[in-house]
């Protein structure tokens, strides 16, 4: 397996964790804030779709001009948007991101950076750095969802039987 393949499989494991830990929750539980900060599980999935997958891969790596949310907009899910729509959006952004990862060398520099938001002093960000960042952020949020799910109904998610991709 190539370096890109190992990294993508690692990221996919975290993506599966995100979706798996939420499986079986009611719409009410997906939408209700569990922690004092006020985010909901569904809001976190929307954040991952828009602020992580879409932002890092489509906008930063590929330079695509996509609609990006500002502030905490991506964390807020309108009542008129179904949970299924948010999960479908996340899966769609994953598929688009995977296509970008597949065609982008690990040493390729980012195509775009929002200097109007983050300034000009952003260090060089090759694809490898972006993939490592997204793996870390997705894994961190998977942990957040683990805690939220346990607070909601005491369900836990254990991944002790998954084989790491480098053992293939």
RABELKA-V409989 format. One record per residue. N is the residue number from 0. SS is DSSP state (a for helix, b for strand, c for the rest). D_LAST is the distance of its C-alpha to the last C-alpha in Angstrom with 1 decimal. Layout:
[[N;SS;D_LAST] [N;SS;D_LAST]]
This chain:
[[0;c;7.8] [1;c;11.3] [2;a;12.9] [3;a;14.5] [4;a;11.4] [5;a;9.9] [6;a;13.5] [7;a;14.2] [8;a;11.4] [9;a;12.8] [10;a;16.2] [11;a;15.6] [12;a;14.7] [13;a;18.1] [14;a;19.8] [15;a;18.9] [16;a;20.2] [17;a;23.4] [18;a;24.1] [19;a;23.1] [20;a;25.4] [21;a;28.3] [22;c;27.9] [23;c;31.2] [24;c;33.4] [25;c;36.8] [26;a;38.0] [27;a;40.4] [28;a;37.7] [29;a;35.5] [30;a;38.6] [31;c;40.2] [32;c;39.8] [33;c;38.5] [34;c;38.8] [35;c;41.9] [36;c;40.5] [37;c;40.9] [38;c;37.7] [39;c;36.5] [40;a;33.0] [41;a;33.7] [42;a;35.0] [43;a;31.8] [44;a;29.8] [45;a;32.3] [46;a;32.1] [47;a;28.3] [48;a;29.0] [49;a;32.0] [50;a;31.8] [51;a;28.1] [52;a;26.4] [53;a;29.6] [54;a;31.1] [55;a;28.2] [56;a;26.6] [57;a;29.5] [58;a;32.4] [59;a;31.2] [60;a;28.5] [61;c;30.0] [62;c;33.6] [63;c;34.3] [64;c;37.5] [65;c;36.4] [66;c;38.4] [67;c;37.5] [68;c;38.9] [69;c;40.9] [70;c;41.3] [71;c;39.9] [72;a;40.4] [73;a;36.8] [74;a;36.8] [75;c;39.8] [76;c;39.3] [77;c;42.6] [78;c;43.7] [79;c;44.0] [80;c;40.2] [81;c;38.3] [82;a;35.2] [83;a;33.6] [84;a;34.6] [85;a;32.9] [86;a;29.6] [87;a;29.9] [88;a;30.7] [89;a;27.6] [90;a;25.4] [91;a;27.4] [92;a;27.1] [93;a;23.3] [94;a;23.3] [95;a;25.7] [96;a;23.7] [97;a;20.5] [98;a;22.6] [99;a;24.0] [100;a;20.7] [101;a;19.5] [102;a;22.7] [103;c;23.3] [104;c;22.2] [105;c;21.1] [106;c;24.4] [107;c;26.6] [108;b;29.4] [109;c;30.4] [110;c;32.9] [111;c;35.0] [112;c;35.9] [113;c;38.6] [114;a;41.0] [115;a;43.6] [116;a;41.6] [117;a;39.8] [118;c;42.0] [119;c;41.5] [120;c;40.0] [121;c;36.4] [122;c;34.3] [123;c;32.2] [124;c;29.1] [125;b;26.5] [126;a;23.7] [127;a;21.3] [128;a;23.8] [129;a;24.3] [130;a;20.6] [131;a;20.5] [132;a;23.9] [133;a;22.9] [134;a;19.8] [135;a;22.2] [136;a;25.0] [137;a;23.0] [138;a;21.6] [139;a;25.2] [140;a;26.6] [141;a;24.2] [142;a;25.7] [143;a;29.2] [144;a;28.6] [145;a;27.4] [146;a;30.8] [147;a;32.7] [148;a;31.4] [149;a;32.2] [150;a;35.7] [151;a;36.2] [152;a;35.4] [153;c;33.6] [154;c;30.2] [155;c;27.2] [156;c;23.5] [157;c;21.1] [158;c;17.3] [159;c;16.5] [160;c;14.2] [161;c;11.7] [162;c;8.3] [163;c;7.9] [164;a;5.8] [165;a;5.5] [166;a;3.8] [167;c;0.0]]
